[in-house]
Structure formats: structure tokens, C-alpha cells
Amino acid sequence: MTVHLYARAEVVRLLGIDRTLLARLEEEEVVLRRAGGYTADDLERLRVAAELADLGVNEEGIEVVLRMREQWLAERRELHELIDALRERVARGS
């Protein structure tokens, strides 16, 4: 499976994110740029970061929000896996 990677200029154009903000987020390792660019998941993180920056949230606040969001998404995935497993047990009559 091929993963499309987005170049920095493409990210700036698609998201309208400020180049300086993007560079600072990379420096702070809030977003990690791979050798070939950014993944779709990275773009989603950057979209949220750009929206937060537009609201006046500083880089430290953006980092905290993104970390909390990742934890929430992971817990949400776990919950869905548990619900699916429970549904399977109920369907089998166990």
C-alpha cells in the first residue's frame, strides 16, 4: 500500500497554515515531518493546530490539545473494539 506524502508547500496551500507556525511545530516536534513529507494523519493534526492558532492558542497549548486529542481518539478506538467484542459474544449466545 502506497502512502501519499504531502510536501511542505502543498500543506501550506491546502491548509492555509502559516509557514512560520509549521516550522515552529516541527521544531517543537508537535508534528514530525518524514523524509518525503507529511501523511494524511499529519495533515489532520496540522489542520487542528492551524485552527487552534487562529483562535489565539500558543504552541504549548496546541501541543497539549493535540496530545489530549490523540489520547481521546485512542480511548475511543479501544471502546469501539470492546463494544464489537461484546456484540460478537452476545451474537454467539455466550
N, C-alpha and C positions, 0 to 999 in steps of 0.2 A: 504494500500500500504506500503510495507516494503522498507525502505531506507537503502541502503548499507552504512555502515560506515567503513572507512579505518583507520587502526591502524597507529601510527606514523612510525613504522618500514616499513610498507607497502608503505607509502607515500614517505619515503626516497628512497626506492628501485624503485618504479615506476617512480618517477620524477627525481631521482638523485640529489635531493636537499640536501644541507649541513645541518646536524643536528643542528649545531650552529645557522645557519640562521633561521631555522624553530623555534627554541626555542626563538630567538630574536623577530621574527614576532608574536609569541604567546604573549610574554611579552608586546610588544607594542600594542597588540590587533588588529593588522593588519589582523590576521586570528584568529578566535575563534575556539578552539577545544572543541567539545562536549564530554560528559562523555564517549561515545562509540567510538569516533574518529572523522574523517573528512568526510564530504559529497562530492559528485561529484563536486558540486559548489565550495567547499573549495579547492578541487584539482585543479580546473581551476585557481582559484586565486593564488594558490601556484605555479602553472606552470608558470604563468606570472611573479610572484615575483622572481622565480628562474632565468628566462631568463633575467630579469632586473638586478639582482645581478651579473650574468655572464657578463653583459655589463658594470659593474662598478657602477651601481646606488646604493646609500646607502639606509638604511632602511627608512629614512624620505622620500626620493624620491620615493621609492617603494610604500609607503603609499599614497602619493599624486597621483601617476599614477593609482593605484588601485581604489581610490575614484573617480577620474575623469572618469575612465573606467566604473564604476558602474553607474555613472550619465548618461553617454553616452548611455549605454545599456538600462536604464530605459526610457530615452527620445526616443530611437529607438522603444521600445515596444509601447510607447504611440502613436508615429507617425503611426505605423502599425495598431493600433486599430482605429485611426481616418480614415485612408485610407480604412479599412474594412467597417467602418460605412458609409462612403461616397459611397462606391461601392454598399452597400445594398440600400441606398436611391436612387441612380441612377437606380438600377435594378428594384426598385418598381415604378419608374417613379415620385418620389416626388420631 
